[in-house]
Amino acid sequence: MNVQLPSHWKTRRLKFIASVQLSNVDKKSVEGEASVRLCNYVDVYKNDFITPDMEFMEATASERQIRDFSLKAGDVLITKDSEAWNDIAVPALVANDLDGVLCGYHLAHIRPKPKVMFGGFLFRAFAAEGIADQFRVAANGITRFGIGKDEITGALFPVPPLAEQHAIADFLDRKTAQIDGVISKKQRMIDLLHEKRQSLISEAVTKGLDPDVPTKDSGIEWLGRVPRHWLVERLKWRMRRIEQGWSPQCETRQADPGEWGVLKVGCMNSGIYDESENKALPTDLEPLPEFEVRVGDILMSRSNTVELVGCVGRVHRTQGKIHVCDKLYRLVFDGDRLDPDFAVLLLSSHPSRLQIERDASGASPSMKNISNEVVADLVLAFPPLDEQRQVVKYVTQRLDELRRLGVMIESQIAKLREYRQTLISAAVTGQIDVTTEGQR
């Protein structure tokens, strides 16, 4: 820590103010037969507070593990390893005594010494810039990063008098709750914008732009009534082919510019092509140029979660030398009958999503697949080519407006989170007099 602390505060290594143990309890534990529940990595990473109403993983543990890793109010849990170095030592505070719940694997269990350290203050201190940096710098690894017990117990922490620790923790609980409330409302606005986007696309590609146009019954439940002059048919009658890519064993890193890489299925998760989602092709493997991504390509994920399988988008730019992987389809349409940008909107619409999610296969709910037959057999409504282009122009303009509004709200959320972080760091290092703040 390089910040100047108040003169009456002390600085101590964690081992002098708390006991630290690295958990060895996981769901596959065979050391004992006692039934327990585990607080795991995700519980800590996604929550500030560990509470009784959370759903914990079922497991078994030995008597020693139960004694060492049971959770008591005021305990602090931190992530001790992660795939990202800046996700090391993410803290959560145990808010209540939790009978039968143990600290799980990938976590460190920290119990403050009550005469010198209050858990609510220690929890906030772990999240403060400067203090958290100690763990990020100490993290070792290449594809997964971690810290050992010595790095945790040797970290320096500010130690104000206990009364001030309580006051600071109470102040931060109030302030962060207020900030989190505002962030939650703005995040809801982002969700509403997403719903508006989906509604806009679905309405335009099933009803057209003229509200007074004569309509007909499509004969399809999920389409309802469509403009009378539109054709309802299977997508395959407007396609030339569906291509599937290639997925060799790749390196774990992203390909450098000028180097061959292979796309990951996540490149289409947002519906916008993200070429950074790739892995470098090993130099001893010959690339297959026929699978290279080209500007204008339409790519669709064929294997993903039920919400993301079938995500589709168009490639508007590429660095070159990037392969389509075998978990993606490249869709090639008949340009005389189907505008490619209209096709992307159509495949993102509610009627298309209904059919894709209905016909996706796979036993695991976390991973579904769609065959090329499922894609080809989608039943959709098609306007004439010139009307398709009118729809694309209108929808693109409206989506740009929604996107700009979303970017503005995301920026506000980022600033709120930055302020929240700054407030925590300032409070736990004594840069804010919380007694004065409390009187405002």
C-alpha positions as CSV (number, residue, x, y, z in Angstrom):
1,M,0.0,0.0,0.0
2,N,1.4,3.4,-1.0
3,V,-1.4,5.5,0.5
4,Q,-0.8,7.6,3.6
5,L,-3.0,6.2,6.4
6,P,-4.3,8.2,9.4
7,S,-1.6,8.5,12.0
8,H,-3.5,6.5,14.7
9,W,-4.0,3.6,12.3
10,K,-1.7,0.6,12.1
11,T,-0.6,-1.7,9.3
12,R,-0.5,-5.4,9.8
13,R,0.1,-8.5,7.7
14,L,-3.0,-10.6,7.4
15,K,-1.6,-13.5,9.4
16,F,-1.6,-11.3,12.5
17,I,-5.2,-10.2,12.2
18,A,-6.9,-13.3,10.9
19,S,-6.6,-17.1,10.5
20,V,-6.3,-18.3,6.9
21,Q,-7.0,-21.7,5.4
22,L,-7.1,-22.9,1.8
23,S,-10.1,-25.1,1.3
24,N,-9.7,-28.6,0.1
25,V,-13.4,-29.5,0.1
26,D,-15.1,-30.1,-3.2
27,K,-18.2,-32.0,-4.4
28,K,-16.1,-35.1,-5.0
29,S,-14.7,-35.3,-1.5
30,V,-14.4,-38.8,-0.2
31,E,-12.8,-38.2,3.2
32,G,-16.0,-38.6,5.0
33,E,-19.7,-39.4,4.7
34,A,-21.3,-36.5,6.5
35,S,-23.6,-34.6,4.2
36,V,-22.8,-30.9,3.9
37,R,-23.4,-28.0,1.5
38,L,-20.6,-26.1,-0.2
39,C,-20.2,-22.4,-0.8
40,N,-18.3,-22.4,-4.1
41,Y,-16.3,-20.1,-6.3
42,V,-19.3,-18.7,-8.2
43,D,-21.2,-18.0,-4.9
44,V,-18.3,-15.8,-3.8
45,Y,-17.5,-14.3,-7.2
46,K,-21.0,-13.1,-7.9
47,N,-22.1,-12.0,-4.4
48,D,-20.9,-9.6,-1.8
49,F,-22.7,-11.4,1.0
50,I,-23.1,-15.1,1.6
51,T,-26.6,-15.6,3.1
52,P,-28.8,-18.5,4.2
53,D,-31.2,-18.1,1.3
54,M,-28.6,-19.0,-1.3
55,E,-28.6,-22.4,-3.0
56,F,-25.4,-24.3,-2.1
57,M,-23.9,-27.4,-3.7
58,E,-24.5,-30.8,-2.0
59,A,-21.4,-32.7,-0.9
60,T,-19.8,-34.8,1.8
61,A,-17.0,-34.0,4.1
62,S,-14.9,-35.4,7.0
63,E,-15.2,-34.3,10.6
64,R,-11.9,-32.3,10.3
65,Q,-13.2,-30.5,7.2
66,I,-16.4,-29.6,8.9
67,R,-14.4,-28.3,11.9
68,D,-12.0,-26.3,9.7
69,F,-14.2,-24.9,7.0
70,S,-17.7,-24.3,8.6
71,L,-19.0,-20.8,7.9
72,K,-19.6,-18.3,10.7
73,A,-20.9,-14.8,10.6
74,G,-18.0,-12.4,9.9
75,D,-15.9,-14.9,7.9
76,V,-14.4,-13.6,4.7
77,L,-14.1,-15.9,1.7
78,I,-11.8,-15.0,-1.3
79,T,-11.1,-16.6,-4.6
80,K,-7.6,-18.0,-4.6
81,D,-7.4,-19.0,-8.3
82,S,-9.0,-18.0,-11.5
83,E,-8.7,-17.9,-15.3
84,A,-8.1,-14.1,-15.1
85,W,-5.4,-12.6,-12.9
86,N,-7.7,-9.7,-11.9
87,D,-10.2,-12.1,-10.5
88,I,-7.8,-13.2,-7.8
89,A,-8.9,-12.5,-4.1
90,V,-12.4,-11.4,-5.0
91,P,-14.1,-11.3,-1.5
92,A,-17.5,-12.1,0.0
93,L,-18.6,-11.7,3.6
94,V,-20.5,-14.4,5.4
95,A,-23.5,-12.6,6.8
96,N,-24.9,-15.3,9.1
97,D,-23.8,-18.5,10.8
98,L,-24.5,-21.2,8.2
99,D,-24.9,-24.6,9.8
100,G,-23.8,-27.4,7.5
101,V,-22.3,-25.0,4.9
102,L,-18.5,-25.3,4.3
103,C,-16.1,-23.1,2.3
104,G,-15.5,-25.0,-1.0
105,Y,-12.5,-25.6,-3.2
106,H,-10.8,-22.7,-5.1
107,L,-11.5,-20.5,-2.1
108,A,-9.6,-19.3,1.0
109,H,-11.4,-19.2,4.3
110,I,-10.4,-16.2,6.4
111,R,-11.6,-15.7,10.0
112,P,-10.7,-12.4,11.6
113,K,-9.4,-12.2,15.1
114,P,-12.2,-10.5,16.9
115,K,-10.0,-8.3,19.2
116,V,-8.3,-6.6,16.3
117,M,-10.3,-7.1,13.1
118,F,-14.0,-6.8,12.2
119,G,-15.1,-9.0,9.3
120,G,-17.2,-6.3,7.6
121,F,-14.2,-4.0,7.4
122,L,-11.8,-6.8,6.2
123,F,-14.2,-7.7,3.5
124,R,-14.2,-4.2,2.1
125,A,-10.5,-3.9,2.5
126,F,-9.9,-6.9,0.2
127,A,-11.8,-5.1,-2.5
128,A,-9.8,-1.8,-2.2
129,E,-7.4,-0.8,-4.9
130,G,-3.8,-1.0,-3.5
131,I,-4.7,-3.8,-1.2
132,A,-6.2,-6.0,-3.9
133,D,-3.2,-5.2,-6.1
134,Q,-0.9,-7.2,-3.8
135,F,-2.7,-10.4,-4.8
136,R,-2.9,-9.6,-8.5
137,V,0.9,-9.0,-8.6
138,A,1.6,-12.2,-6.6
139,A,-0.6,-14.4,-8.8
140,N,1.2,-17.1,-10.8
141,G,0.1,-19.0,-13.9
142,I,-0.3,-19.0,-17.6
143,T,-3.9,-20.2,-18.5
144,R,-5.0,-20.2,-14.8
145,F,-3.7,-17.9,-12.1
146,G,-3.5,-18.5,-8.4
147,I,-2.0,-17.4,-5.1
148,G,-0.7,-19.5,-2.2
149,K,-1.2,-19.2,1.5
150,D,2.0,-17.3,2.0
151,E,0.9,-14.6,-0.5
152,I,-2.4,-14.3,1.3
153,T,-1.2,-14.2,4.9
154,G,1.7,-11.9,4.0
155,A,-0.4,-9.2,2.5
156,L,-0.5,-5.8,4.3
157,F,-3.8,-4.4,5.6
158,P,-4.8,-1.2,7.3
159,V,-5.9,-1.7,10.9
160,P,-7.9,1.2,12.4
161,P,-9.4,1.0,15.9
162,L,-12.3,-1.5,16.0
163,A,-14.9,1.3,16.5
164,E,-13.7,2.9,13.3
165,Q,-13.8,-0.4,11.4
166,H,-17.4,-0.8,12.3
167,A,-18.2,2.8,11.3
168,I,-16.5,2.4,8.0
169,A,-18.2,-0.9,7.3
170,D,-21.6,0.5,8.1
171,F,-20.9,3.6,5.9
172,L,-19.9,1.4,2.9
173,D,-22.8,-0.9,3.4
174,R,-25.2,2.1,3.1
175,K,-23.4,3.8,0.2
176,T,-22.7,0.7,-1.9
177,A,-26.3,-0.4,-1.5
178,Q,-27.4,3.0,-2.9
179,I,-25.0,2.8,-5.8
180,D,-26.0,-0.8,-6.5
181,G,-29.6,0.2,-6.6
182,V,-29.0,2.8,-9.2
183,I,-26.8,0.3,-11.2
184,S,-29.6,-2.2,-11.0
185,K,-32.1,0.3,-12.4
186,K,-29.8,1.2,-15.3
187,Q,-29.2,-2.5,-16.0
188,R,-32.9,-3.0,-16.2
189,M,-32.9,-0.2,-18.8
190,I,-30.3,-2.2,-20.8
191,D,-32.6,-5.2,-20.6
192,L,-35.6,-3.2,-21.8
193,L,-33.5,-1.9,-24.7
194,H,-32.7,-5.5,-25.7
195,E,-36.4,-6.4,-25.5
196,K,-37.2,-3.3,-27.6
197,R,-34.5,-4.4,-30.2
198,Q,-36.0,-7.9,-30.4
199,S,-39.5,-6.5,-30.7
200,L,-38.5,-4.1,-33.4
201,I,-36.8,-6.8,-35.5
202,S,-39.6,-9.3,-35.1
203,E,-42.3,-6.8,-36.0
204,A,-40.5,-5.5,-39.1
205,V,-39.7,-8.9,-40.5
206,T,-43.1,-10.4,-39.9
207,K,-45.5,-7.4,-40.5
208,G,-43.4,-5.1,-42.7
209,L,-43.4,-1.3,-42.4
210,D,-46.9,-0.4,-43.6
211,P,-49.5,-0.8,-40.8
212,D,-52.3,-0.6,-43.3
213,V,-51.2,-3.3,-45.8
214,P,-53.7,-6.1,-46.4
215,T,-52.8,-9.3,-44.5
216,K,-53.5,-13.0,-44.7
217,D,-53.4,-15.9,-42.3
218,S,-50.0,-17.5,-42.7
219,G,-51.3,-20.9,-41.6
220,I,-48.4,-21.0,-39.1
221,E,-49.1,-20.6,-35.4
222,W,-45.8,-18.7,-34.7
223,L,-46.2,-16.3,-37.6
224,G,-49.9,-15.4,-37.4
225,R,-51.0,-12.9,-40.0
226,V,-48.5,-11.6,-42.5
227,P,-48.8,-9.1,-45.5
228,R,-50.8,-10.7,-48.2
229,H,-48.1,-10.3,-50.9
230,W,-45.4,-12.0,-48.8
231,L,-44.5,-15.7,-49.3
232,V,-44.4,-18.2,-46.5
233,E,-41.9,-21.0,-47.2
234,R,-38.9,-22.8,-45.9
235,L,-35.6,-21.0,-45.7
236,K,-33.8,-23.6,-47.9
237,W,-35.7,-22.4,-51.0
238,R,-33.7,-19.2,-50.7
239,M,-30.4,-20.7,-49.8
240,R,-27.5,-21.9,-51.9
241,R,-25.6,-23.9,-49.3
242,I,-24.7,-24.3,-45.6
243,E,-21.0,-24.8,-44.9
244,Q,-19.5,-26.1,-41.6
245,G,-16.0,-25.1,-40.5
246,W,-13.0,-26.9,-39.1
247,S,-11.7,-27.1,-35.5
248,P,-8.2,-28.5,-35.1
249,Q,-6.5,-28.5,-31.7
250,C,-5.4,-24.9,-31.3
251,E,-3.2,-23.0,-29.0
252,T,-4.8,-21.3,-26.0
253,R,-3.8,-17.8,-27.1
254,Q,-5.4,-15.4,-29.5
255,A,-3.9,-15.3,-33.0
256,D,-1.7,-12.3,-33.8
257,P,-2.4,-10.2,-36.9
258,G,-1.0,-12.0,-39.9
259,E,-1.2,-15.3,-38.1
260,W,-3.8,-18.0,-38.8
261,G,-6.5,-18.4,-36.2
262,V,-9.7,-20.4,-35.7
263,L,-12.9,-18.8,-34.4
264,K,-14.5,-19.8,-31.1
265,V,-18.2,-20.3,-31.1
266,G,-18.6,-17.2,-28.8
267,C,-17.7,-14.9,-31.7
268,M,-21.4,-14.6,-32.5
269,N,-22.9,-14.5,-29.0
270,S,-23.9,-10.9,-29.2
271,G,-25.2,-11.1,-32.8
272,I,-22.3,-8.9,-33.8
273,Y,-19.2,-10.6,-35.2
274,D,-16.3,-10.5,-32.6
275,E,-13.1,-11.7,-34.3
276,S,-11.1,-11.4,-31.1
277,E,-12.9,-14.7,-30.1
278,N,-10.3,-16.9,-31.8
279,K,-7.4,-19.2,-31.0
280,A,-4.1,-19.4,-32.8
281,L,-3.6,-22.2,-35.3
282,P,-0.4,-24.2,-34.4
283,T,2.4,-23.5,-36.9
284,D,2.8,-27.2,-37.7
285,L,-0.8,-27.4,-39.1
286,E,-1.6,-26.3,-42.6
287,P,-4.5,-23.8,-42.9
288,L,-7.5,-24.6,-45.1
289,P,-8.1,-21.4,-47.1
290,E,-11.6,-22.5,-48.1
291,F,-12.7,-22.0,-44.5
292,E,-11.2,-18.5,-44.2
293,V,-13.6,-15.8,-43.0
294,R,-14.5,-13.3,-45.7
295,V,-16.2,-9.9,-45.6
296,G,-19.9,-10.4,-46.2
297,D,-20.0,-13.9,-44.6
298,I,-23.1,-14.8,-42.5
299,L,-22.1,-17.0,-39.6
300,M,-24.4,-18.9,-37.2
301,S,-23.5,-20.8,-34.0
302,R,-24.6,-24.4,-34.3
303,S,-23.6,-25.5,-30.8
304,N,-24.2,-23.4,-27.7
305,T,-26.6,-22.9,-24.8
306,V,-30.2,-22.9,-25.7
307,E,-30.3,-19.1,-25.6
308,L,-27.2,-18.7,-27.8
309,V,-27.4,-21.6,-30.2
310,G,-28.4,-20.2,-33.6
311,C,-27.0,-16.7,-32.9
312,V,-26.2,-15.1,-36.3
313,G,-24.4,-12.1,-37.6
314,R,-22.6,-10.7,-40.7
315,V,-18.9,-10.2,-41.1
316,H,-18.3,-6.5,-42.0
317,R,-14.5,-6.5,-41.5
318,T,-11.8,-9.1,-40.9
319,Q,-8.0,-9.1,-40.3
320,G,-7.7,-12.1,-42.6
321,K,-6.4,-15.6,-42.0
322,I,-9.2,-16.5,-39.6
323,H,-10.9,-19.9,-40.0
324,V,-14.6,-20.7,-39.5
325,C,-14.7,-23.4,-36.7
326,D,-16.8,-26.5,-36.9
327,K,-19.3,-25.1,-34.3
328,L,-20.3,-22.4,-36.8
329,Y,-22.2,-22.5,-40.0
330,R,-21.5,-20.2,-42.9
331,L,-24.8,-19.5,-44.6
332,V,-24.8,-18.7,-48.3
333,F,-28.1,-17.3,-49.7
334,D,-29.5,-16.7,-53.1
335,G,-28.9,-12.9,-53.4
336,D,-31.6,-12.6,-56.1
337,R,-34.3,-13.8,-53.6
338,L,-33.0,-12.9,-50.1
339,D,-31.0,-9.9,-49.1
340,P,-28.2,-11.0,-46.7
341,D,-28.8,-8.3,-44.2
342,F,-32.5,-9.1,-44.2
343,A,-31.6,-12.7,-43.7
344,V,-29.7,-11.8,-40.5
345,L,-32.7,-9.9,-39.1
346,L,-35.0,-12.7,-40.1
347,L,-32.9,-15.3,-38.3
348,S,-32.7,-13.1,-35.2
349,S,-36.5,-12.7,-35.0
350,H,-38.9,-14.3,-32.6
351,P,-40.4,-16.8,-35.1
352,S,-36.9,-18.0,-36.0
353,R,-35.8,-18.3,-32.4
354,L,-38.9,-20.3,-31.5
355,Q,-38.2,-22.9,-34.1
356,I,-34.4,-23.1,-33.4
357,E,-34.9,-23.5,-29.6
358,R,-37.7,-26.0,-30.2
359,D,-35.7,-28.2,-32.6
360,A,-32.2,-27.9,-30.9
361,S,-31.0,-31.3,-29.8
362,G,-28.7,-32.4,-26.9
363,A,-29.2,-34.1,-23.6
364,S,-27.4,-31.3,-21.6
365,P,-29.4,-28.0,-21.1
366,S,-26.1,-26.2,-21.1
367,M,-25.2,-27.3,-24.6
368,K,-27.6,-27.6,-27.5
369,N,-27.0,-28.3,-31.2
370,I,-28.8,-27.4,-34.4
371,S,-28.4,-29.5,-37.6
372,N,-28.2,-27.9,-41.0
373,E,-31.6,-29.5,-41.7
374,V,-33.1,-27.5,-38.8
375,V,-31.7,-24.3,-40.3
376,A,-32.8,-25.1,-43.8
377,D,-36.3,-26.1,-42.8
378,L,-37.1,-22.9,-40.9
379,V,-40.5,-21.7,-42.0
380,L,-40.6,-17.9,-42.4
381,A,-42.3,-15.1,-44.2
382,F,-40.5,-13.4,-47.1
383,P,-41.3,-10.0,-48.7
384,P,-40.1,-9.0,-52.2
385,L,-36.4,-8.2,-52.5
386,D,-36.9,-4.4,-52.7
387,E,-39.1,-4.5,-49.6
388,Q,-36.5,-6.5,-47.8
389,R,-34.0,-3.7,-48.4
390,Q,-36.4,-1.1,-47.2
391,V,-36.9,-3.1,-44.0
392,V,-33.2,-3.4,-43.5
393,K,-32.6,0.4,-44.0
394,Y,-35.4,1.3,-41.5
395,V,-34.4,-1.3,-38.8
396,T,-30.7,-0.5,-39.1
397,Q,-31.4,3.2,-38.4
398,R,-33.6,2.3,-35.4
399,L,-31.1,-0.2,-34.1
400,D,-28.3,2.4,-34.3
401,E,-30.4,4.7,-32.1
402,L,-31.0,2.0,-29.6
403,R,-27.3,1.0,-29.7
404,R,-26.2,4.6,-29.0
405,L,-28.6,4.8,-26.1
406,G,-27.3,1.5,-24.7
407,V,-23.7,2.7,-25.0
408,M,-24.6,5.8,-23.0
409,I,-26.2,3.8,-20.3
410,E,-23.3,1.3,-20.2
411,S,-21.0,4.3,-19.8
412,Q,-23.0,5.5,-16.8
413,I,-22.9,2.1,-15.2
414,A,-19.1,1.9,-15.7
415,K,-18.7,5.3,-14.0
416,L,-20.9,4.3,-11.1
417,R,-18.9,1.1,-10.6
418,E,-15.7,3.2,-10.8
419,Y,-17.1,5.6,-8.2
420,R,-18.1,2.6,-6.0
421,Q,-14.6,1.2,-6.2
422,T,-13.0,4.6,-5.4
423,L,-15.3,5.1,-2.4
424,I,-14.4,1.7,-1.0
425,S,-10.7,2.3,-1.4
426,A,-10.9,5.8,0.1
427,A,-12.9,4.7,3.1
428,V,-10.8,1.6,4.1
429,T,-7.6,3.7,3.9
430,G,-8.9,6.6,5.9
431,Q,-9.1,9.1,3.1
432,I,-12.8,9.7,4.0
433,D,-13.8,10.7,7.5
434,V,-17.0,8.6,7.7
435,T,-18.2,10.3,10.9
436,T,-18.3,13.6,9.0
437,E,-19.8,11.9,5.9
438,G,-22.5,10.4,8.1
439,Q,-23.7,13.9,9.2
440,R,-24.2,15.2,5.7
